[in-house]
Amino acid sequence: MNVLRAAIGILGLALLGLVIWAAVAMQNLHGSFFDQIAVVTTLPWGIAMLADLYVGFVLFASIVFLTERSWLVAALWAAPIFILGNLWAALWLVIRLPHLAKQLSKPDWPTS
């Protein structure tokens, strides 16, 4: 379990590094974030990848809502994923993985 949490944490930090690199490189090279998104959305694979990304966010948010005990806590964890992306998902997984593993190991989960 700790190895998996560490791996998720390392992947999250690597993704953070990539985001920081992209933000720094963007200032010098190819225009603003919105300029670059405008280009990506003109490409068929760009549209498909963005759709895949946001469908993944919805699926992950669904898991958050299924596992958190409070609707408010679930909403506070799920909403930022649509802006912060998988960095936020990695943080949630590092924090909640032991509880999630315990829930998944219950023989009667899910109950309905």
N, C-alpha and C positions, 0 to 999 in steps of 0.2 A: 504494500500500500504506500509506504513512504517513498519507494523508488518511483512509483507512478506519479505521486504528487510532485516529486522533484523533477521528473521528466516534463510534466505539464508546466511547472514553474519555469523551467529552462526554455521551453518552447514559447511561453508567454514573454519572457525577457528577450528572446531572439526576435519575436515579432515586434516588441517595443523598439528594439534597436533598428529594425527595418523601417518602422514608421518614422522614427527620428531622422534616419538617413534620408528618407524620401522627402520629409519636410525641409531639410536643409538643402538637398539637391534641387528641389523644386524652385527655391528662391533664385537660383542662379541659371536655371536651364530653360524650362518650358512653360513658364507662366504660372498662374495661380492654380490652386486645387480645383476650382470650378472650371477653369479653362481646360484642364486635363480631363476632368470628368466629362466635359462637353465632347471632347475627342473620343473618349472611350465609348460613349453612348451612340456614336455614329457607326461603330463597328458591330457586326452581328455577334461575334464572340464576346465583345465587351458587354453587350446587353445580356447575353446568356450568362456570363460570369457574375454580373451584378444581380441578376435574378436568382442564381444559385446561392449567392452570398446571403441575400435577404430571406430566401426560403430557409436556409440554415439558421439564420437568426430567429425566425419564427419557431422552428423546431426546437431550438435550444431554449427559447423562452417558454415553450410548452413544458419542457422537462423541469424548468425552474418552478413553474406554477404547480406541477404535479408533486413536487417534493418539498416545497416550503410549506410550513404549517400555517402561516398567516398570508392572507391575500395581499395585504399591504406590503409585507416584506418581499413577497414574490414580485410584486409590481416594481418595487424599488430596485430589485436585482435584475429584472427582465428589461425594463425600459432602456437603461443605458446601453444595452448591447447594440441597439439600432444606430447608435452614434459612435461608441467606443469599440464596437466589433468584438472580435475574438480575444482581444486583450482582456476585456471584461469577463468573457466566458472562462478564460484560463484562471483569472483570479477567483471566480466563484467556485470552479472545480477544485482548486488548491485548498480553499477554505472548507468546502462542503463534501469533499470526496469520502472521508470516513463515514459521515452520516448517510450519504447516498449509498455507499457499499452496504451498510447495515440494513437500509431499507430494501435494497435489491435482494439481499440474502434471506429475507423473510419468506417462508413458503407460501403465505397467502397474499403476497403483494403482487399486483394490485388487487384490491378487495372486490371490485365490481367490474 
